[in-house]
Amino acid sequence: MFDISMTGQKHLALDRRKFLGIAAGLIAAGVLPKNVLALAGPYTFKQGDYDVSVVSDGTLQLPVSLIGPDAKPEDVKALLGAMVQGTNVQFEASPLLLRSGSEVILMDTGSGGGFQPTAGKIAGSLKEAGVEASAITKVIFTHAHPDHCWGTLGADGKPIFANASFHMAEIEWNFWTAPDLASKMPKDMEGMVKATQGQLAGFKDKVAMFKPGAEILPGINVLDTAGHTPGHVSFELAGGDGLIITADAIINPMVYFPHPDWKFGFDADHATAMANRKKLLDMASTGKKKLLGYHWPYPGIGIAEAKDGAYVYVPTA
Ligand SMILES: [Zn+2]
Protein backbone atom coordinates (compact mmCIF):
# COMPACT_ATOMS: atom_id res chain seq x y z
CA MET A 1 0.00 0.00 0.00
CA PHE A 2 1.23 3.46 -0.87
CA ASP A 3 0.54 6.93 0.29
CA ILE A 4 1.59 10.08 -1.48
CA SER A 5 3.32 12.54 0.82
CA MET A 6 3.14 16.32 0.72
CA THR A 7 6.43 16.36 -1.20
CA GLY A 8 4.99 14.08 -3.86
CA GLN A 9 7.45 11.28 -3.15
CA LYS A 10 6.23 7.74 -2.95
CA HIS A 11 6.28 6.22 0.50
CA LEU A 12 5.73 2.63 1.28
CA ALA A 13 3.31 2.79 4.17
CA LEU A 14 3.82 0.81 7.38
CA ASP A 15 2.70 -2.58 6.27
CA ARG A 16 5.46 -3.50 3.84
CA ARG A 17 5.24 -7.19 4.59
CA LYS A 18 1.55 -7.26 3.75
CA PHE A 19 2.27 -5.37 0.53
CA LEU A 20 5.03 -7.80 -0.44
CA GLY A 21 2.78 -10.76 0.28
CA ILE A 22 -0.04 -9.39 -1.87
CA ALA A 23 2.40 -8.40 -4.63
CA ALA A 24 4.00 -11.87 -4.64
CA GLY A 25 0.57 -13.44 -5.11
CA LEU A 26 -0.30 -11.10 -7.97
CA ILE A 27 3.08 -11.75 -9.64
CA ALA A 28 2.52 -15.53 -9.35
CA ALA A 29 -0.94 -15.09 -10.91
CA GLY A 30 0.58 -13.09 -13.77
CA VAL A 31 -1.36 -9.93 -12.83
CA LEU A 32 1.76 -7.88 -12.03
CA PRO A 33 5.15 -7.94 -13.81
CA LYS A 34 8.07 -9.54 -11.96
CA ASN A 35 9.94 -6.22 -11.64
CA VAL A 36 7.13 -4.54 -9.71
CA LEU A 37 8.97 -4.94 -6.39
CA ALA A 38 11.98 -3.06 -7.77
CA LEU A 39 9.62 -0.36 -9.03
CA ALA A 40 8.34 0.06 -5.47
CA GLY A 41 11.80 1.43 -4.63
CA PRO A 42 13.70 1.16 -1.37
CA TYR A 43 11.81 1.04 1.92
CA THR A 44 11.09 4.68 2.83
CA PHE A 45 9.64 6.23 5.94
CA LYS A 46 9.38 9.59 7.66
CA GLN A 47 11.50 10.25 10.76
CA GLY A 48 11.25 13.80 12.11
CA ASP A 49 12.16 16.17 9.29
CA TYR A 50 13.74 13.44 7.18
CA ASP A 51 12.51 11.03 4.55
CA VAL A 52 14.67 7.98 5.26
CA SER A 53 15.23 5.36 2.55
CA VAL A 54 16.98 2.08 3.31
CA VAL A 55 18.97 1.56 0.12
CA SER A 56 20.72 -1.73 -0.56
CA ASP A 57 24.35 -2.32 -1.42
CA GLY A 58 23.67 -6.06 -1.81
CA THR A 59 24.76 -8.85 0.51
CA LEU A 60 27.95 -9.99 2.22
CA GLN A 61 29.22 -13.44 3.09
CA LEU A 62 31.09 -13.75 6.38
CA PRO A 63 32.45 -16.84 8.12
CA VAL A 64 29.76 -17.86 10.62
CA SER A 65 32.57 -18.55 13.10
CA LEU A 66 32.89 -14.75 13.59
CA ILE A 67 29.45 -14.65 15.22
CA GLY A 68 29.64 -15.48 18.93
CA PRO A 69 33.02 -17.26 18.57
CA ASP A 70 32.91 -18.38 22.21
CA ALA A 71 29.31 -19.67 22.02
CA LYS A 72 28.28 -23.15 20.91
CA PRO A 73 28.16 -23.20 17.06
CA GLU A 74 24.79 -24.96 17.11
CA ASP A 75 23.32 -22.20 19.30
CA VAL A 76 24.59 -19.51 16.89
CA LYS A 77 23.22 -21.40 13.88
CA ALA A 78 19.82 -21.85 15.53
CA LEU A 79 19.55 -18.08 16.07
CA LEU A 80 20.66 -17.18 12.52
CA GLY A 81 18.47 -19.79 10.81
CA ALA A 82 18.37 -19.53 7.02
CA MET A 83 21.04 -16.80 7.00
CA VAL A 84 23.62 -19.57 7.49
CA GLN A 85 24.83 -21.04 4.20
CA GLY A 86 27.46 -23.72 4.74
CA THR A 87 30.31 -22.20 6.73
CA ASN A 88 29.18 -18.66 5.89
CA VAL A 89 26.44 -16.35 7.06
CA GLN A 90 24.79 -14.01 4.57
CA PHE A 91 24.15 -10.49 5.78
CA GLU A 92 22.52 -7.51 4.08
CA ALA A 93 24.43 -4.25 3.61
CA SER A 94 22.10 -1.26 3.72
CA PRO A 95 23.32 2.34 3.53
CA LEU A 96 20.72 5.04 4.19
CA LEU A 97 19.48 7.97 2.19
CA LEU A 98 18.13 10.89 4.23
CA ARG A 99 16.27 13.68 2.47
CA SER A 100 15.14 16.97 4.01
CA GLY A 101 14.72 20.24 2.15
CA SER A 102 17.77 20.74 -0.06
CA GLU A 103 19.85 18.10 1.78
CA VAL A 104 20.31 14.68 0.18
CA ILE A 105 22.45 12.74 2.64
CA LEU A 106 24.02 9.33 2.11
CA MET A 107 25.00 7.48 5.28
CA ASP A 108 27.84 5.12 4.28
CA THR A 109 28.69 4.35 0.66
CA GLY A 110 28.79 0.53 0.60
CA SER A 111 31.61 -1.71 -0.63
CA GLY A 112 32.27 -0.61 -4.19
CA GLY A 113 33.49 -3.16 -6.71
CA GLY A 114 36.56 -4.35 -4.83
CA PHE A 115 35.22 -6.24 -1.81
CA GLN A 116 32.75 -9.06 -2.54
CA PRO A 117 30.94 -9.89 -5.80
CA THR A 118 27.50 -9.79 -4.12
CA ALA A 119 28.03 -6.25 -2.77
CA GLY A 120 28.76 -2.83 -4.28
CA LYS A 121 25.26 -2.53 -5.76
CA ILE A 122 24.33 0.88 -4.31
CA ALA A 123 24.11 2.65 -7.69
CA GLY A 124 21.04 0.57 -8.64
CA SER A 125 19.32 1.30 -5.32
CA LEU A 126 19.95 5.03 -5.58
CA LYS A 127 18.46 4.95 -9.07
CA GLU A 128 15.37 3.17 -7.73
CA ALA A 129 15.13 5.89 -5.08
CA GLY A 130 15.23 8.50 -7.85
CA VAL A 131 18.58 9.97 -6.76
CA GLU A 132 21.59 10.68 -8.98
CA ALA A 133 25.04 10.39 -7.36
CA SER A 134 25.64 14.05 -8.25
CA ALA A 135 22.60 15.08 -6.18
CA ILE A 136 24.11 13.84 -2.88
CA THR A 137 24.99 16.89 -0.75
CA LYS A 138 26.62 15.11 2.22
CA VAL A 139 28.15 11.70 2.83
CA ILE A 140 28.24 10.78 6.52
CA PHE A 141 30.22 7.73 7.64
CA THR A 142 29.57 5.51 10.63
CA HIS A 143 33.08 4.03 10.35
CA ALA A 144 35.69 3.22 7.72
CA HIS A 145 35.43 -0.54 7.24
CA PRO A 146 35.43 -1.69 3.57
CA ASP A 147 31.68 -2.42 3.42
CA HIS A 148 30.92 1.14 4.60
CA CYS A 149 33.39 3.30 2.67
CA TRP A 150 34.95 1.49 -0.30
CA GLY A 151 32.02 2.63 -2.46
CA THR A 152 33.18 6.25 -2.29
CA LEU A 153 35.60 6.56 -5.23
CA GLY A 154 34.97 5.80 -8.88
CA ALA A 155 37.41 4.12 -11.27
CA ASP A 156 38.98 7.56 -11.88
CA GLY A 157 39.96 7.81 -8.20
CA LYS A 158 37.57 10.70 -7.62
CA PRO A 159 34.49 10.69 -5.38
CA ILE A 160 31.42 9.26 -7.16
CA PHE A 161 29.39 11.78 -5.12
CA ALA A 162 31.15 14.69 -6.80
CA ASN A 163 29.17 17.50 -5.18
CA ALA A 164 29.13 16.14 -1.63
CA SER A 165 31.04 17.07 1.49
CA PHE A 166 32.25 14.12 3.61
CA HIS A 167 31.81 13.68 7.35
CA MET A 168 33.57 11.24 9.68
CA ALA A 169 34.30 11.01 13.40
CA GLU A 170 37.67 12.54 14.15
CA ILE A 171 38.96 9.47 16.02
CA GLU A 172 38.01 7.21 13.12
CA TRP A 173 39.63 9.47 10.51
CA ASN A 174 42.85 9.80 12.53
CA PHE A 175 43.03 6.05 13.18
CA TRP A 176 42.73 5.00 9.52
CA THR A 177 44.85 7.78 8.03
CA ALA A 178 47.86 7.21 10.35
CA PRO A 179 50.79 6.59 7.96
CA ASP A 180 52.17 3.73 10.09
CA LEU A 181 48.83 1.90 10.54
CA ALA A 182 49.51 -0.88 8.01
CA SER A 183 52.78 -1.75 9.73
CA LYS A 184 51.00 -2.07 13.11
CA MET A 185 48.23 -4.38 11.84
CA PRO A 186 48.43 -8.13 11.20
CA LYS A 187 50.07 -8.84 7.82
CA ASP A 188 46.84 -10.17 6.27
CA MET A 189 45.12 -6.82 6.93
CA GLU A 190 47.71 -4.73 5.13
CA GLY A 191 45.86 -4.75 1.79
CA MET A 192 42.59 -3.74 3.47
CA VAL A 193 44.25 -0.88 5.35
CA LYS A 194 45.94 0.47 2.21
CA ALA A 195 42.72 0.27 0.17
CA THR A 196 40.84 2.11 2.91
CA GLN A 197 43.56 4.75 3.07
CA GLY A 198 43.22 5.15 -0.71
CA GLN A 199 39.47 5.81 -0.36
CA LEU A 200 39.97 8.38 2.41
CA ALA A 201 42.79 10.13 0.53
CA GLY A 202 40.37 10.60 -2.38
CA PHE A 203 38.20 13.02 -0.37
CA LYS A 204 40.66 14.41 2.21
CA ASP A 205 40.16 17.95 0.90
CA LYS A 206 36.39 17.76 1.37
CA VAL A 207 36.20 16.10 4.79
CA ALA A 208 34.76 17.61 7.97
CA MET A 209 35.24 15.83 11.27
CA PHE A 210 32.81 15.52 14.15
CA LYS A 211 32.81 14.21 17.70
CA PRO A 212 30.31 12.07 19.64
CA GLY A 213 27.70 14.27 21.32
CA ALA A 214 27.53 16.65 18.34
CA GLU A 215 24.35 17.43 16.42
CA ILE A 216 25.91 17.30 12.96
CA LEU A 217 22.75 18.40 11.19
CA PRO A 218 19.41 19.43 12.69
CA GLY A 219 17.95 16.28 14.28
CA ILE A 220 21.02 14.06 13.65
CA ASN A 221 22.95 13.39 16.88
CA VAL A 222 26.20 11.43 17.14
CA LEU A 223 26.41 8.56 19.67
CA ASP A 224 29.76 7.11 20.72
CA THR A 225 29.68 3.38 19.94
CA ALA A 226 33.42 2.73 19.73
CA GLY A 227 34.61 -0.85 19.93
CA HIS A 228 33.81 -2.26 16.48
CA THR A 229 36.41 0.28 15.31
CA PRO A 230 38.15 2.93 17.47
CA GLY A 231 35.93 5.76 16.22
CA HIS A 232 32.73 3.87 15.33
CA VAL A 233 29.60 5.99 15.82
CA SER A 234 25.87 5.47 15.71
CA PHE A 235 23.34 8.24 15.13
CA GLU A 236 20.07 9.15 16.77
CA LEU A 237 17.52 10.73 14.48
CA ALA A 238 14.99 12.97 16.21
CA GLY A 239 11.27 12.43 15.66
CA GLY A 240 8.73 10.58 17.80
CA ASP A 241 10.66 8.69 20.49
CA GLY A 242 13.75 8.67 18.28
CA LEU A 243 15.44 6.27 15.87
CA ILE A 244 18.91 4.89 16.58
CA ILE A 245 20.95 4.11 13.49
CA THR A 246 23.18 1.48 15.08
CA ALA A 247 25.49 0.73 12.12
CA ASP A 248 27.79 -2.13 13.26
CA ALA A 249 27.41 -1.64 17.03
CA ILE A 250 24.84 -4.46 16.75
CA ILE A 251 25.79 -6.62 13.76
CA ASN A 252 22.77 -8.92 13.92
CA PRO A 253 19.60 -8.59 16.01
CA MET A 254 18.71 -12.30 16.27
CA VAL A 255 22.02 -13.08 17.98
CA TYR A 256 23.01 -9.95 19.88
CA PHE A 257 19.64 -8.82 21.30
CA PRO A 258 19.32 -12.04 23.34
CA HIS A 259 23.12 -12.22 23.85
CA PRO A 260 24.52 -8.66 23.93
CA ASP A 261 27.66 -9.91 25.69
CA TRP A 262 28.64 -12.37 22.95
CA LYS A 263 31.67 -11.36 20.93
CA PHE A 264 31.73 -10.47 17.22
CA GLY A 265 34.96 -11.50 15.52
CA PHE A 266 35.41 -8.21 13.63
CA ASP A 267 35.14 -5.99 16.73
CA ALA A 268 38.51 -4.35 17.43
CA ASP A 269 37.92 -4.00 21.19
CA HIS A 270 35.47 -6.58 22.53
CA ALA A 271 34.90 -5.06 25.98
CA THR A 272 34.17 -1.57 24.61
CA ALA A 273 32.00 -2.94 21.80
CA MET A 274 29.97 -4.99 24.29
CA ALA A 275 29.50 -2.07 26.70
CA ASN A 276 28.30 0.21 23.90
CA ARG A 277 26.01 -2.48 22.46
CA LYS A 278 24.35 -2.82 25.87
CA LYS A 279 24.13 0.97 26.18
CA LEU A 280 22.25 1.22 22.86
CA LEU A 281 19.88 -1.62 23.71
CA ASP A 282 19.15 -0.11 27.12
CA MET A 283 18.58 3.35 25.62
CA ALA A 284 16.27 1.90 22.99
CA SER A 285 14.19 -0.30 25.26
CA THR A 286 13.75 2.23 28.09
CA GLY A 287 13.16 5.14 25.69
CA LYS A 288 10.96 3.09 23.29
CA LYS A 289 13.27 4.16 20.48
CA LYS A 290 13.41 2.31 17.19
CA LEU A 291 16.66 0.72 16.07
CA LEU A 292 17.96 0.32 12.54
CA GLY A 293 20.90 -1.93 11.63
CA TYR A 294 23.13 -1.83 8.55
CA HIS A 295 23.45 -5.62 8.29
CA TRP A 296 20.06 -6.68 9.66
CA PRO A 297 17.46 -8.53 7.55
CA TYR A 298 16.08 -5.83 5.21
CA PRO A 299 14.89 -3.20 5.95
CA GLY A 300 16.30 -3.85 9.44
CA ILE A 301 14.09 -1.70 11.65
CA GLY A 302 12.67 -2.81 14.98
CA ILE A 303 12.40 -2.31 18.69
CA ALA A 304 14.17 -3.96 21.64
CA GLU A 305 11.91 -5.43 24.32
CA ALA A 306 13.72 -6.09 27.60
CA LYS A 307 13.39 -9.71 28.75
CA ASP A 308 15.27 -11.62 31.48
CA GLY A 309 18.27 -9.28 31.48
CA ALA A 310 18.54 -9.32 27.67
CA TYR A 311 16.37 -8.23 24.74
CA VAL A 312 13.94 -9.55 22.14
CA TYR A 313 14.05 -8.13 18.60
CA VAL A 314 10.64 -7.11 17.30
CA PRO A 315 10.82 -5.97 13.66
CA THR A 316 8.47 -3.06 12.98
CA ALA A 317 8.79 -2.86 9.20
ZN1 LIG B 1 29.70 -3.48 8.33
Boltz pocket constraint, residues with backbone or C-beta under 6 A from the ligand:
constraints:
  - pocket:
      binder: B
      contacts: [[A, 145], [A, 147], [A, 148], [A, 248], [A, 294], [A, 295]]
      max_distance: 6.0
